[in-house]
Amino acid sequence: MRRDEGQPSHSVPTTPRPSQSSLSSPGVQPGRSHSLTHLNRQLDELNRQCSVIQKRLFMEDREATPEEQQILEARAALIARRNEVRDSQLDALLVALAPMEDVYPPQTTTSHLAIVQQDVMQYNRREAFKVRNKSFDRAAMAKNYARAERRLEILQKNGAPKDKVRRLQRMMQGYRNMLALEQIVKSTDDQLESQGKPRLMSSIPTTADQRQKRLEEERNRHQEQLDNGYL
């Protein structure tokens, strides 16, 4: 790369055929990791230069010079690089937040009927149990959620695939659902404990061995129901 190729041009001469030193492109370095913000700053400069070039080519009804063609191609390469970084970041977030995709919000009720209250508590208990059975690092999940919050808008502005963005938003909502679920279950447990009743989560296994034992017990009960013709 020549020394002048790494310096963006701040003005484009109006001469019919500008020299290569007057139109320079920020070099695209495929092996280097860039942030989307940094890549977009580079792209803004190339967009301005390419706009001038394309207008000049139209007005003069001619083909691009080698120097002009180099800048047009540099812009195309930078767009491809920007899209590659964008997709890589989005895919990484989708993998990191995947355990949150099917976490649903807690239920609440204003009913005074005991059976309705019990149904709501048991639903929240089952959902909390499902979350606890997932294998993920809570601290890492919190960091990835914060990262997704920071990057979501710029990913959308840079044309990220809409179906993937919607999936990421669903996972982010799942994370918020998990926090809300944990809060309401804790509140319910505290209330039950103050009334001298068993806590909702007291019987939920927390270790891997406990979860495996509970899973085997549920499978045995299910098989017994099948054997007895109940299912």
C-alpha positions as CSV (number, residue, x, y, z in Angstrom):
1,M,0.0,0.0,0.0
2,R,1.4,3.4,-0.9
3,R,1.6,6.1,1.9
4,D,-1.2,8.2,0.3
5,E,-3.7,5.4,0.2
6,G,-4.3,5.3,3.9
7,Q,-5.2,9.0,4.1
8,P,-8.9,10.0,3.3
9,S,-9.1,13.0,0.9
10,H,-10.9,16.0,2.3
11,S,-11.7,17.6,-1.0
12,V,-12.0,16.4,-4.6
13,P,-10.7,18.6,-7.4
14,T,-13.1,19.5,-10.1
15,T,-10.6,18.8,-12.9
16,P,-11.8,16.3,-15.4
17,R,-9.3,13.6,-14.5
18,P,-8.0,14.0,-10.9
19,S,-4.7,12.5,-10.0
20,Q,-4.5,9.4,-7.8
21,S,-3.1,11.6,-4.9
22,S,-6.3,13.7,-4.9
23,L,-8.6,10.7,-4.6
24,S,-7.4,8.2,-2.0
25,S,-9.2,5.4,-0.3
26,P,-8.9,4.1,3.2
27,G,-7.4,0.6,2.7
28,V,-9.6,-2.4,3.5
29,Q,-7.7,-4.8,5.7
30,P,-9.6,-8.2,5.7
31,G,-7.5,-9.7,8.4
32,R,-8.1,-6.9,10.9
33,S,-11.0,-6.8,13.3
34,H,-12.9,-3.5,13.1
35,S,-15.9,-2.2,15.0
36,L,-18.9,-1.3,13.0
37,T,-18.6,2.3,14.0
38,H,-15.0,2.5,12.8
39,L,-15.9,0.8,9.5
40,N,-18.8,3.2,9.0
41,R,-16.6,6.2,9.5
42,Q,-14.3,4.9,6.7
43,L,-17.3,4.1,4.6
44,D,-18.7,7.7,5.0
45,E,-15.5,9.1,3.5
46,L,-15.6,6.7,0.6
47,N,-19.3,7.3,0.0
48,R,-18.5,11.0,-0.4
49,Q,-15.7,10.4,-2.8
50,C,-17.7,7.8,-4.8
51,S,-20.6,10.2,-5.1
52,V,-18.4,12.8,-6.7
53,I,-16.9,10.3,-9.0
54,Q,-20.2,8.8,-10.1
55,K,-21.6,12.3,-10.8
56,R,-18.6,13.2,-12.8
57,L,-18.8,10.1,-14.9
58,F,-22.4,10.7,-15.6
59,M,-21.8,14.4,-16.6
60,E,-18.8,13.6,-18.7
61,D,-20.3,10.4,-20.2
62,R,-17.1,8.4,-19.8
63,E,-15.7,5.3,-18.0
64,A,-13.8,5.6,-14.7
65,T,-10.1,6.1,-14.7
66,P,-8.0,3.4,-13.0
67,E,-7.6,5.7,-10.0
68,E,-11.4,6.3,-9.8
69,Q,-12.1,2.6,-10.3
70,Q,-9.8,1.8,-7.4
71,I,-11.9,4.0,-5.1
72,L,-15.2,2.5,-6.3
73,E,-13.9,-1.0,-5.7
74,A,-12.5,0.0,-2.3
75,R,-16.0,1.1,-1.3
76,A,-17.5,-2.2,-2.4
77,A,-14.9,-4.1,-0.5
78,L,-15.4,-2.0,2.6
79,I,-19.2,-2.6,2.4
80,A,-18.6,-6.3,2.2
81,R,-16.2,-6.2,5.2
82,R,-18.7,-4.1,7.2
83,N,-21.4,-6.7,6.5
84,E,-19.1,-9.5,7.4
85,V,-18.4,-7.9,10.8
86,R,-22.1,-7.1,11.3
87,D,-23.2,-10.7,10.7
88,S,-20.4,-12.1,12.8
89,Q,-21.4,-10.0,15.8
90,L,-25.0,-10.8,15.4
91,D,-24.4,-14.6,15.0
92,A,-22.2,-14.5,18.2
93,L,-25.0,-12.8,20.2
94,L,-27.5,-15.4,18.9
95,V,-25.4,-18.2,20.1
96,A,-24.6,-16.6,23.5
97,L,-28.3,-15.7,24.2
98,A,-29.8,-18.9,22.8
99,P,-30.8,-20.3,26.2
100,M,-33.1,-17.3,26.7
101,E,-35.2,-17.8,23.5
102,D,-38.0,-19.9,25.1
103,V,-38.2,-18.2,28.5
104,Y,-41.7,-16.8,29.0
105,P,-42.9,-14.1,31.3
106,P,-44.4,-14.9,34.7
107,Q,-48.1,-15.0,35.2
108,T,-49.9,-12.8,37.7
109,T,-53.5,-12.7,38.9
110,T,-55.8,-10.4,40.9
111,S,-58.2,-13.2,41.6
112,H,-59.0,-14.1,45.2
113,L,-59.8,-17.7,44.3
114,A,-57.3,-20.1,45.8
115,I,-57.4,-22.4,42.8
116,V,-56.5,-19.6,40.5
117,Q,-53.7,-18.4,42.7
118,Q,-52.4,-21.9,43.0
119,D,-52.4,-22.4,39.2
120,V,-50.5,-19.1,38.7
121,M,-47.9,-20.1,41.4
122,Q,-47.4,-23.6,39.9
123,Y,-47.0,-22.1,36.4
124,N,-44.3,-19.7,37.6
125,R,-42.7,-22.6,39.6
126,R,-42.5,-24.7,36.4
127,E,-41.0,-21.9,34.4
128,A,-38.5,-21.2,37.1
129,F,-37.6,-24.9,37.2
130,K,-37.2,-24.9,33.4
131,V,-34.8,-22.0,33.6
132,R,-32.7,-23.6,36.4
133,N,-32.4,-26.7,34.3
134,K,-30.7,-24.7,31.5
135,S,-26.9,-24.9,31.4
136,F,-25.5,-21.4,31.2
137,D,-23.2,-19.0,33.1
138,R,-25.3,-16.3,34.7
139,A,-22.6,-13.7,34.8
140,A,-21.7,-14.3,31.2
141,M,-25.4,-14.2,30.2
142,A,-25.7,-10.8,31.9
143,K,-22.7,-9.5,30.0
144,N,-24.0,-10.8,26.7
145,Y,-27.4,-9.2,27.3
146,A,-25.7,-5.9,28.0
147,R,-23.6,-6.3,24.8
148,A,-26.8,-7.0,22.8
149,E,-28.5,-3.9,24.2
150,R,-25.5,-1.8,23.1
151,R,-25.3,-3.3,19.6
152,L,-28.9,-3.9,18.6
153,E,-29.5,-0.4,17.2
154,I,-26.3,-0.3,15.1
155,L,-26.9,-3.8,13.8
156,Q,-30.4,-2.7,12.6
157,K,-29.0,0.5,11.1
158,N,-26.4,-1.5,9.2
159,G,-29.0,-3.7,7.5
160,A,-28.7,-6.9,9.6
161,P,-31.1,-9.7,8.5
162,K,-34.5,-8.9,9.9
163,D,-35.3,-12.5,10.9
164,K,-32.1,-12.7,12.9
165,V,-32.7,-9.4,14.6
166,R,-36.2,-10.5,15.6
167,R,-34.8,-13.7,17.0
168,L,-32.2,-11.7,19.0
169,Q,-35.0,-9.4,20.3
170,R,-36.9,-12.5,21.4
171,M,-33.9,-13.8,23.3
172,M,-33.4,-10.4,24.9
173,Q,-37.0,-10.4,26.0
174,G,-36.5,-13.9,27.3
175,Y,-33.7,-12.7,29.5
176,R,-35.9,-9.9,30.9
177,N,-38.6,-12.6,31.4
178,M,-36.1,-14.7,33.5
179,L,-35.4,-11.8,35.8
180,A,-39.1,-11.0,36.2
181,L,-39.8,-14.7,36.8
182,E,-37.1,-14.9,39.5
183,Q,-38.4,-11.8,41.2
184,I,-42.0,-12.9,41.4
185,V,-41.1,-16.4,42.5
186,K,-38.9,-15.0,45.3
187,S,-41.7,-12.6,46.3
188,T,-44.2,-15.5,46.4
189,D,-41.7,-17.7,48.4
190,D,-41.2,-14.9,50.9
191,Q,-44.9,-14.5,51.3
192,L,-45.5,-18.3,51.7
193,E,-42.7,-18.5,54.2
194,S,-44.1,-15.7,56.3
195,Q,-47.4,-17.7,56.4
196,G,-45.6,-20.9,57.5
197,K,-46.1,-22.6,54.2
198,P,-43.5,-24.5,52.0
199,R,-41.6,-22.3,49.6
200,L,-42.3,-22.8,45.9
201,M,-38.6,-23.4,45.1
202,S,-37.7,-25.5,48.1
203,S,-38.1,-28.7,46.3
204,I,-36.5,-27.7,43.1
205,P,-33.1,-29.4,42.6
206,T,-30.1,-27.1,42.1
207,T,-27.2,-29.5,41.6
208,A,-26.5,-31.6,38.5
209,D,-27.0,-34.8,40.5
210,Q,-30.3,-33.6,41.9
211,R,-31.6,-32.5,38.5
212,Q,-30.6,-35.9,37.0
213,K,-32.4,-37.7,39.8
214,R,-35.5,-35.6,39.3
215,L,-35.5,-36.2,35.6
216,E,-35.3,-40.0,36.1
217,E,-38.1,-39.8,38.6
218,E,-40.3,-37.9,36.1
219,R,-39.4,-40.4,33.3
220,N,-40.3,-43.3,35.6
221,R,-43.7,-41.7,36.5
222,H,-44.4,-41.1,32.9
223,Q,-43.6,-44.7,31.9
224,E,-45.8,-46.0,34.8
225,Q,-48.7,-43.9,33.5
226,L,-48.1,-45.4,30.0
227,D,-48.0,-48.9,31.4
228,N,-51.2,-48.4,33.3
229,G,-53.0,-47.0,30.2
230,Y,-53.5,-43.5,31.7
231,L,-51.8,-41.8,28.7
